[in-house]
Amino acid sequence: MYSRPKILVWADYPFNLVPYTIRGQFFLLKHKTQKNKNGVVHYWISEKKSNALLFLHGATMDHDLFKEQIDYFLSGFSVITIDLPSHGLSTPYSNFSLEDSAEVVIR
C-alpha cells in the first residue's frame, strides 16, 4: 500500500525554527536575535558540531542567498547565517555602518 509522505508546513514549526531536509536527513536551524542600541539583528544557527561555517552576505542581500550552501554543508558543519544590519529581517536599523556590522558579527 502506498502512503503519502508528510508535507512539512511552516505553520508546523515554532517561529524560531527553520526546517531543512537534506538528502533525506532532517535538520533545524534555530532563529535567534541580538538587540543593540541601533536595532535588532536576526541570525540562524544549527546544532553544534566540531567545525563551523559562518555565511555573510554582501550589500542588498540577506541570509537566503546561502540556501544551497547551507543545504550542502549542514550535515557536516555547524552553520551560522545572519541578516546583517539594515538587510533582510534586520530592518529597521539606525546608523548603519560597516564598522557596526563587523561588531555585530564579532559579538
C-alpha positions, 0 to 999 in steps of 0.5 A, a space after each residue: 500500500 502506498 502512503 503519502 509522505 508528510 508535507 512539512 508546513 511552516 505553520 508546523 514549526 515554532 517561529 524560531 525554527 527553520 526546517 531543512 531536509 537534506 538528502 533525506 536527513 532532517 535538520 533545524 536551524 534555530 532563529 535567534 536575535 541580538 538587540 543593540 542600541 541601533 536595532 535588532 539583528 536576526 541570525 540562524 544557527 544549527 546544532 553544534 558540531 566540531 567545525 563551523 561555517 559562518 555565511 555573510 552576505 554582501 550589500 542588498 542581500 540577506 541570509 537566503 542567498 546561502 540556501 544551497 550552501 547551507 543545504 550542502 554543508 549542514 550535515 557536516 558543519 555547524 552553520 551560522 547565517 545572519 541578516 546583517 544590519 539594515 538587510 533582510 529581517 534586520 530592518 529597521 536599523 539606525 546608523 548603519 555602518 560597516 564598522 557596526 556590522 563587523 561588531 555585530 558579527 564579532 559579538 
